[in-house]
Amino acid sequence: MPLREERQALRYDYILFAIVVLLTLLGLVTLYSASYLFALNQPWRFARGGAPLASNIVACAIMVVFFPALALVRLDILKKGRFVFALVAFTVFINLLPFVPLFQRSGLEPGGARRWILMGGLSFQPSEVIKLALPLYLAYILDKNSERLSHFLYGPLPPAVVTAIFGALVFFQGNYSEVALIALVSFAICFVAGIRLRWFAGAAALLAPFAHILVFGNPEGRLYQRIHSFRNPGTDVLGAGYQIEMSMEAVRAGGFWGRGIGQGSVKTAIPEVHGDFVFASYAEEFGLLGVFLHLALVGLFAGIVFYVVWRGRDRFAQILAFGLVTPIVMQTLLNVAVVANVVPTTGIALPFVSSGGSSLLMTLCASALLVNLARRHALSIDKEGRNAG
């Protein structure tokens, strides 16, 4: 068989879809195992012990309908400026709702944060929509201005303005880790798109003093406490350092083979284990072998997307694919690094696994679009963007 035919026969979209299904199912099993006893012991918070998993199941049910639609949508629709700016406007609007009393959940979150809104009895974290809207906008504007990226007005300014708007909204919601993630994703996309390095140096010089004041300006704040606990392990074992200590204990307890699904015991001592530390429960029950499996699946997922980006000829599709997969990779690496006590606690959820239907819903939406882009590449290697759109 000729080499060209062999390449066309390899359906990257099928492989991506299979990986997404595996990661999602693995995430549901892990979350149920991690959260069932936790929820059962707190009946005043969770009914019938299943609430942490319920929102993820709802997200999966929604995506049964929307995943095929996003995986088959024509690329020229996503390229239209009217669609892109409508999505940006909608994202700004929905991220203003946490400040409206009508949509606020009862009671403030830790630190006075306002990250969630109530819509029809269901809670939703609007900042998750940014992980879809920002890459789509950046792909559109950086593709449109591809010949003028060296000019400030057409190169760094449009991405900086929209990133700053999104970042400011999330900042005032009290989700500082998400602000950092938004900035990192925007920088990464702009870098691969060809924005000159001097603009990144200027942005870093502007942001560094602000970040320093935010972290170290308030010794009583949770950002400072997290870094202090990381730098001085064991000094606050009943406070900020307790969660990470128990997380490390769960990882050690898992060994190489793990204790088995549902057999973990250390996980029950981790506060809010269904959230940002769910990977500790996974490591205890699946062991080091399971950790390798999860990271291998995410690595294969990202590797296929990066290959499609490298081989593609449609600049918009290349930037969009890179922009959609980058948050998933960053969040996975950061979350695992936190659980392994390599970096301070960040509050970043683990894609496909952590409790939160908003996170899973947006991750699956991004995955559907990536399957779409991989499908286009598989169907037309030599005529990217014309035959498979």
C-alpha positions in Angstrom: 0.0 0.0 0.0 1.4 3.4 -0.9 2.6 5.6 2.0 -0.1 8.2 1.3 -2.9 5.6 1.5 -1.5 4.3 4.8 -1.6 7.8 6.3 -5.2 8.3 5.1 -6.2 4.9 6.6 -5.1 5.8 10.1 -8.1 7.5 11.6 -6.7 9.8 14.4 -10.3 10.9 15.2 -11.3 7.4 16.1 -8.3 7.0 18.4 -9.0 10.4 20.0 -12.6 9.4 20.6 -11.6 6.1 22.1 -9.2 7.8 24.5 -11.8 10.4 25.5 -14.3 7.6 26.3 -11.6 5.7 28.3 -10.6 8.8 30.3 -14.2 9.7 31.0 -15.2 6.2 32.2 -12.0 5.9 34.3 -12.8 9.3 35.8 -16.4 8.3 36.7 -15.2 5.1 38.4 -12.4 7.0 40.3 -14.7 9.8 41.4 -17.4 7.4 42.6 -14.8 5.4 44.6 -13.3 8.5 46.0 -16.5 10.3 47.0 -19.1 7.7 48.0 -18.1 7.3 51.6 -17.1 10.9 51.9 -20.6 11.9 50.8 -22.4 9.2 52.8 -20.8 10.5 56.0 -22.1 14.0 55.3 -25.8 13.6 54.7 -26.5 17.2 55.4 -24.5 18.1 52.3 -25.1 15.1 50.0 -28.2 13.1 49.5 -27.8 9.3 49.1 -24.0 9.7 49.0 -23.8 10.4 45.3 -23.9 14.1 44.8 -20.2 14.6 43.9 -20.7 12.2 41.0 -24.1 13.5 40.0 -22.9 16.6 38.1 -20.4 14.6 36.1 -23.1 12.2 35.1 -25.3 15.1 34.0 -22.4 16.5 31.9 -21.9 13.1 30.3 -25.6 12.9 29.5 -25.6 16.3 27.9 -22.5 15.4 25.8 -24.2 12.3 24.4 -26.1 14.8 22.2 -23.6 17.6 21.8 -20.4 15.6 21.3 -21.4 14.3 17.8 -22.7 17.8 16.9 -19.3 19.4 17.8 -17.3 16.6 16.2 -19.1 17.2 12.9 -19.6 20.9 12.8 -18.1 22.6 9.8 -14.9 24.5 10.4 -16.0 27.5 8.4 -18.8 28.1 10.9 -16.2 28.4 13.7 -14.1 30.7 11.6 -16.8 33.3 11.2 -16.2 36.5 13.1 -19.8 36.9 14.1 -19.8 33.5 15.8 -16.5 34.1 17.6 -17.4 37.5 18.9 -20.9 36.3 20.0 -19.2 33.5 22.0 -16.8 36.0 23.6 -19.7 38.3 24.5 -21.7 35.3 25.9 -18.6 34.3 28.0 -18.2 37.8 29.4 -21.9 37.9 30.2 -22.1 34.5 31.9 -18.9 35.4 34.0 -20.7 38.5 35.3 -23.6 36.5 36.7 -21.7 35.3 39.9 -21.9 39.0 41.0 -25.7 39.1 40.5 -27.6 38.1 43.7 -30.3 36.3 41.7 -27.7 33.8 40.4 -25.6 33.5 43.5 -25.4 30.3 45.5 -26.3 30.7 49.2 -23.2 31.5 51.3 -19.8 32.6 50.2 -17.1 30.1 49.2 -13.8 30.0 51.0 -12.0 33.3 50.9 -15.2 35.1 49.8 -15.0 33.7 46.3 -17.9 33.8 43.9 -17.1 31.1 41.3 -20.5 29.4 40.8 -23.9 30.4 39.6 -27.3 28.8 40.0 -29.3 28.2 36.9 -32.6 26.2 37.1 -31.5 24.5 40.3 -28.2 23.4 38.8 -24.8 25.1 39.7 -22.3 26.0 37.0 -18.8 27.5 37.0 -18.8 30.0 34.2 -15.0 30.5 34.1 -14.9 27.0 32.5 -16.4 28.4 29.3 -13.3 30.6 28.9 -11.3 27.4 28.1 -13.3 27.1 25.0 -13.9 30.8 24.1 -10.3 32.0 24.5 -8.6 29.5 22.2 -11.3 30.0 19.6 -10.9 33.8 19.7 -7.1 33.6 19.6 -7.2 31.2 16.7 -9.5 33.5 14.8 -7.7 36.8 15.5 -4.1 35.4 15.1 -5.1 33.7 11.9 -6.8 36.9 10.6 -3.8 39.1 11.5 -1.2 36.5 10.6 0.6 38.9 8.2 0.6 41.8 10.7 1.6 40.1 14.0 4.8 42.2 14.3 2.6 45.3 14.7 1.4 46.0 18.3 -2.2 46.9 17.2 -2.7 43.7 15.3 -0.3 41.3 17.0 -0.2 41.3 20.9 -2.9 43.9 21.6 -6.1 42.0 20.6 -5.1 38.8 22.5 -4.0 40.9 25.5 -7.3 42.8 25.7 -9.5 39.8 25.6 -7.2 37.8 27.9 -7.2 40.7 30.4 -11.0 40.9 30.4 -11.4 37.2 31.0 -8.7 37.3 33.6 -10.2 40.2 35.5 -13.6 38.6 35.6 -12.2 35.4 37.1 -9.9 37.3 39.4 -12.8 39.1 41.0 -14.6 35.8 41.3 -11.7 34.8 43.6 -10.4 32.0 41.4 -6.7 33.0 41.3 -5.4 29.7 40.0 -7.7 29.9 37.0 -6.4 33.4 36.3 -2.9 32.1 36.1 -4.0 29.2 33.9 -5.8 31.6 31.5 -2.7 33.7 31.2 -0.4 30.7 30.6 -2.7 29.3 28.0 -2.9 32.7 26.2 0.9 33.1 26.3 1.4 29.6 24.9 -1.0 30.1 22.0 0.4 33.5 21.1 3.9 32.1 21.3 3.3 29.3 18.8 1.3 31.7 16.6 4.4 33.9 16.1 4.0 36.8 18.5 7.5 38.3 19.1 9.2 37.5 22.4 9.7 41.1 23.4 6.0 41.4 24.0 6.1 38.5 26.4 8.9 40.1 28.3 6.9 43.3 28.6 3.8 41.5 29.8 5.9 39.5 32.3 7.4 42.8 33.6 3.9 44.3 34.1 2.4 41.2 35.8 5.3 40.2 38.1 4.9 43.0 40.7 1.1 42.5 40.8 1.6 38.7 41.3 4.1 39.3 44.0 1.8 41.7 45.9 -1.1 39.3 45.5 0.8 36.3 46.9 3.1 37.9 49.6 1.2 41.0 50.4 -1.2 39.2 52.7 0.4 36.7 55.1 -3.0 35.6 56.2 -4.3 34.9 52.7 -4.7 31.4 51.3 -2.2 31.9 48.5 0.6 32.8 51.0 -0.5 30.0 53.3 -0.3 27.5 50.5 3.3 28.6 49.5 4.4 28.7 53.1 3.0 25.2 53.8 4.8 24.0 50.7 8.1 25.6 51.7 7.9 24.4 55.3 6.3 20.9 55.3 5.2 19.7 58.7 4.8 23.1 60.3 1.0 23.1 59.9 -0.1 19.5 59.8 -3.6 20.3 61.0 -4.1 23.2 58.7 -2.9 24.1 55.2 -0.5 21.2 55.2 -2.8 18.4 56.3 -4.4 17.8 52.9 -1.1 17.4 51.1 0.3 15.2 53.9 -2.7 12.8 53.5 -2.4 13.0 49.8 1.2 11.8 49.9 0.2 9.1 52.3 -2.4 7.8 49.9 0.1 7.8 47.1 2.6 5.8 49.2 -0.1 3.4 50.3 -1.0 2.5 46.7 2.5 1.1 45.9 3.0 -0.3 42.4 -0.1 -2.3 41.9 -2.6 -0.3 44.0 -5.1 -1.6 46.6 -7.9 -2.1 44.1 -11.0 -0.2 43.1 -13.0 0.8 46.2 -10.3 -0.6 48.6 -8.5 2.6 49.5 -8.7 3.7 53.1 -6.4 6.8 53.3 -8.6 8.6 50.8 -11.3 8.9 53.4 -9.1 11.1 55.5 -8.4 13.6 52.7 -10.7 16.7 53.0 -12.8 17.3 49.9 -11.1 14.3 48.2 -13.5 14.4 45.3 -12.2 17.8 44.1 -8.6 18.8 43.4 -7.1 15.8 45.2 -9.0 13.0 43.6 -5.8 11.8 41.9 -4.5 10.8 45.3 -7.4 8.4 45.7 -6.8 7.1 42.2 -3.1 6.6 43.0 -4.0 4.7 46.2 -6.3 2.3 44.4 -4.7 1.9 41.0 -1.0 2.3 42.1 1.9 3.5 40.2 0.9 1.3 37.3 -2.5 3.1 37.1 -0.7 6.5 37.3 1.4 5.5 34.3 -1.7 4.4 32.5 -3.5 7.7 33.0 -0.6 9.8 32.1 0.0 7.6 29.0 -3.6 8.1 27.8 -3.3 11.9 28.3 0.1 11.8 26.6 -1.2 9.9 23.6 -4.2 12.2 23.4 -2.0 15.3 23.4 0.6 13.6 21.1 -2.1 13.0 18.4 -3.3 16.5 18.6 0.2 18.0 18.4 0.9 15.7 15.4 -2.3 17.0 13.7 -1.1 20.6 14.5 2.3 19.9 13.0 0.9 18.2 9.8 -2.0 20.6 9.3 -2.1 23.3 6.6 -5.0 25.4 7.9 -3.5 28.0 10.3 -6.8 28.5 12.1 -7.2 24.8 12.8 -3.6 24.5 13.9 -3.9 27.3 16.5 -7.3 26.1 17.6 -6.2 22.5 18.2 -3.2 23.7 20.1 -5.2 26.1 22.2 -7.8 23.4 23.1 -5.4 20.7 24.1 -3.0 23.0 26.1 -5.3 23.6 29.1 -6.0 19.9 29.4 -2.3 19.1 29.4 -1.5 21.9 31.8 -4.2 21.1 34.2 -3.3 17.4 34.3 0.4 18.1 34.9 -0.3 20.7 37.5 -2.8 18.6 39.4 -0.6 15.5 39.4 2.4 17.7 40.5 0.3 19.1 43.4 -0.7 15.6 44.6 2.9 14.5 44.4 3.9 17.6 46.4 6.1 18.9 43.6 4.4 22.3 43.5 2.2 24.2 46.0 -1.5 23.5 46.0 -3.1 25.3 43.1 -6.8 24.5 43.1 -6.6 23.3 39.5 -9.0 20.4 38.8 -8.0 17.2 37.1 -9.6 17.0 33.6 -12.0 14.1 33.1 -11.8 13.1 36.8 -12.4 15.8 39.4 -15.9 16.4 40.6 -17.7 19.3 38.8 -20.0 19.0 35.8 -18.8 22.4 34.5 -15.2 21.2 34.2 -16.1 17.9 32.6 -18.7 19.5 30.2 -16.1 22.0 28.9 -13.4 19.4 28.7 -15.7 17.1 26.6 -16.7 20.0 24.4 -13.0 20.8 23.7 -12.4 17.1 23.1 -15.2 16.9 20.6 -13.7 19.8 18.6 -10.3 18.1 18.7 -11.9 15.0 17.3 -13.4 17.2 14.6 -10.0 18.7 13.7 -8.4 15.2 13.7 -11.2 13.9 11.4 -10.5 16.7 8.9 -6.8 15.8 9.0 -7.5 12.1 8.5 -9.8 12.6 5.6 -7.7 15.0 3.7 -3.9 15.1 4.4 -3.0 16.9 1.2 -6.0 19.2 1.0 -6.4 20.2 4.7 -9.3 22.4 5.2 -11.2 21.8 2.0 -12.4 18.2 1.8 -13.3 17.4 5.4 -14.8 20.7 6.6 
